[in-house]
Amino acid sequence: MYALAGFALLSVGDAVVKSMAGEWPPTAIAALRYALGAAGLSAILYAREGAAGFRIVQPGLQFIRGAAVAIATVSFFGSLFLMSLAEATTIIFISPMITGLLAPIVLKERSRPETWIASIAAFVGVLLVLRPNVAEIGVAAFLPLLVACAMSALFMANRAVAGKASALAMQAWLALVAAPVLVATAVVGHLSGFAPLAVALPSPEVVAKCAFVALSASSAHWLIYLGTTRAGAASIAPMTYVQLVVATGLGWWWFGDRPDAPTLGGAAVIIGAGLYLWQSGRSRAAARAH
């Protein structure tokens, strides 16, 4: 139940971000969200682990983690402003398949035929979801694909640094790297002269919403971590799709974005591909155990 609540809470935060469309640029929202998150997590880390908690292990990989989450965040927030919550969320769920394709190259893991099957199926699902959006908003419809690629890079970097520090330290380091990258991105966007990225002083409501998103995201990741420690990653993995279900419901209720047949069909294909990949991994693990 911890993980279930965590994944649902992530979609609540995403809906709050979408509600700020037109009020502040996505680059600025992402920067403030991570600046607040970095400050809060740093305070908690110092209280629990002292100065030792800030001794960063493998700084190169930590920078990759932070840069990846920065790219994913600003791209996802931008996609939320342009697409429905369900559509943007659906497409990023191909990231496990991208990870599966790249892991043999980057992490020297063994390539599996199931990964290719799931990836091809997921790509078909993405095409179904993107079809109406490409016609309406152009290449910006591919922002969620950039999110998925960045999240895949984050997943692989996470694997490479797993066990090197506490979960809290890892989360704090991630925010401490992502925050300055996102602040720099917001500054560049503001100076670019592109009107949608011009940054003005935010209203108190926007600041409060960004603080809520920072708090809800950190709480969600902590709940997911607690669920994983109690039930195991294999049991938790299918629950990630609760995030998609909640996103669809919130998008319909809050923004009136009723999912059409292509979106529902694409989501079903992507979910099916993800569950197939997860189940094949469990079967292989069980076979090795025996």
Residue pairs with C-beta under 8 A, 6 or more apart in sequence:
1 227
2 223
2 224
2 226
2 227
2 230
3 223
3 224
3 226
3 227
3 228
3 231
3 236
3 239
4 227
4 239
4 242
5 220
5 223
6 219
6 220
6 221
6 222
6 223
6 224
6 226
6 227
7 220
7 224
7 239
7 240
7 242
7 243
7 246
8 242
8 243
8 246
9 216
9 217
9 219
9 220
9 223
10 216
10 217
10 220
10 243
11 85
11 89
11 243
11 244
11 246
11 247
11 250
12 216
12 246
12 250
13 212
13 213
13 216
13 217
13 220
14 76
14 80
14 85
14 88
14 89
14 247
14 250
15 85
15 247
15 250
15 251
15 254
15 255
16 209
16 212
16 213
16 216
17 26
17 29
17 77
17 80
17 209
17 213
18 80
18 81
18 85
18 251
18 254
18 255
19 209
19 254
20 29
20 206
20 209
21 80
21 81
22 81
23 202
23 203
23 205
23 206
24 199
24 200
24 202
24 206
25 186
25 189
25 190
25 196
25 197
25 198
25 199
26 74
26 77
26 78
26 80
26 81
27 74
27 77
27 182
27 185
27 186
27 189
27 190
27 197
27 199
28 186
28 189
28 190
28 199
28 202
29 77
29 206
29 210
29 213
30 70
30 73
30 74
30 77
30 182
30 185
30 186
31 179
31 182
31 183
31 185
31 186
32 202
32 207
32 210
33 73
33 210
33 213
33 214
33 217
34 70
34 73
34 175
34 178
34 179
34 182
34 214
35 179
35 182
35 183
36 210
36 211
36 214
37 175
37 179
37 214
37 217
37 218
38 172
38 175
38 176
38 178
38 179
40 214
40 215
40 218
41 168
41 171
41 172
41 175
41 176
41 218
42 54
42 172
42 175
42 176
44 168
44 172
45 53
45 54
45 168
45 169
45 172
46 53
46 54
48 168
49 166
49 168
49 169
53 165
53 166
53 168
53 169
53 172
54 169
54 172
56 62
56 173
57 161
57 164
57 165
58 160
58 161
58 164
61 157
61 160
61 161
62 161
62 173
62 174
62 177
63 177
64 153
64 157
65 154
65 157
65 158
65 161
65 173
65 174
65 177
66 173
66 174
66 175
66 176
66 177
66 178
66 181
67 177
67 178
67 181
68 150
68 151
68 153
68 154
68 157
69 150
69 154
69 174
69 178
70 177
70 178
70 181
70 182
70 185
71 146
71 147
71 150
72 146
72 147
72 150
72 151
72 154
73 178
73 182
74 182
74 185
75 143
75 144
75 146
75 147
75 150
76 88
76 92
76 143
76 144
76 147
78 140
78 143
79 88
79 91
79 140
79 143
79 144
79 147
80 88
82 133
82 137
82 140
82 141
82 143
83 133
83 137
83 141
83 144
84 251
84 255
84 257
84 259
84 263
85 247
85 248
85 250
85 251
85 254
85 255
85 257
86 244
86 247
86 248
86 251
86 252
86 257
86 259
86 263
86 267
87 129
87 133
87 144
87 259
87 263
88 143
88 144
88 147
89 243
89 244
89 247
89 248
90 125
90 129
90 144
90 244
90 263
90 266
90 267
90 270
91 126
91 129
91 130
91 144
91 145
91 147
91 148
91 270
92 144
92 147
92 148
92 151
93 122
93 148
93 240
93 241
93 244
93 270
93 271
93 274
94 119
94 122
94 123
94 125
94 126
94 145
94 148
94 270
94 273
95 147
95 148
95 149
95 151
95 152
95 155
96 152
96 155
96 274
96 277
97 115
97 118
97 119
97 122
97 273
97 274
97 277
98 119
98 148
98 149
98 152
99 152
99 155
99 156
100 112
100 115
100 118
100 119
100 277
101 115
101 116
101 119
102 152
102 156
103 109
103 156
103 159
104 110
104 111
106 156
107 156
107 159
107 160
112 280
112 284
114 276
114 277
114 280
114 281
115 277
117 273
117 276
118 273
118 274
118 276
118 277
118 280
119 273
121 269
121 270
121 272
121 273
121 276
122 269
122 270
122 273
122 274
124 266
124 269
125 265
125 266
125 267
125 268
125 269
125 270
125 273
126 145
126 266
126 270
127 266
128 262
128 263
128 265
128 266
128 269
129 262
129 263
129 266
129 267
129 270
130 141
130 142
130 266
131 262
132 260
132 262
133 141
134 141
134 142
158 170
161 170
164 170
165 173
167 225
171 218
171 221
186 197
186 199
189 197
189 198
189 199
190 197
190 198
190 199
202 210
224 236
227 236
227 239
228 236
234 278
234 281
234 282
234 285
237 278
238 275
238 278
240 274
241 271
241 274
241 275
244 267
244 271
248 259
248 267
251 257
251 259
252 258
252 259
259 267
